[in-house]
Amino acid sequence: FMNCEAQASLEFKKLDVICDKVHYFDMEIERMTFGFPDSVIELDYLEKGRLKFATATRIDLLVKVSEKDLLSVLNLYPKAKALSTVKITLTPNQCQSMGRVQLGILVAEFKMKGFIKQVSPKRVDFSCSKLSINGIPQPRAFIGTIMNYINPVFDSSKVWINLNINEMNIIKGFVLTNAVINKKEIKNAN
């Protein structure tokens, strides 16, 4: 480490904090990278093992969520209790899910295929290209009704801090989100 006795703070052009296996409610996030461009941290807090910013313009976030972690999100939604044995498979730009859904007293098997679509900097929807129930392809009108029920799949205005999504992509096994928290929200977070 460097000797910084004469300084009260350290200035960084960019400071990245990388966290693996982050626990957020009932979900484990594979990796989160917090980027702090043009920031100044206070040394007396750093010496105590804490990170406190004297100034920060924004926080850049890169979040990597696995298929397994996405499944754990279902536990947070009471509406998802009708689903069982759900499996999610992520391939580049595509999501496939299958499982069982309880419809009244009946249990049906479903298969769904589609992609994520960023609607705004705060909202991401799932766009379903195919849905079958018990092997029978479903009509677009029915798929639209189901999508109205499950969308948005992510709404940043409903999380603990207000962030703007720059980009959300599906790669093999993971969803990657690139987002930013601007200065106004940073001040409110302290």
Disulfide bonds with the S-S distance in Angstrom:
none
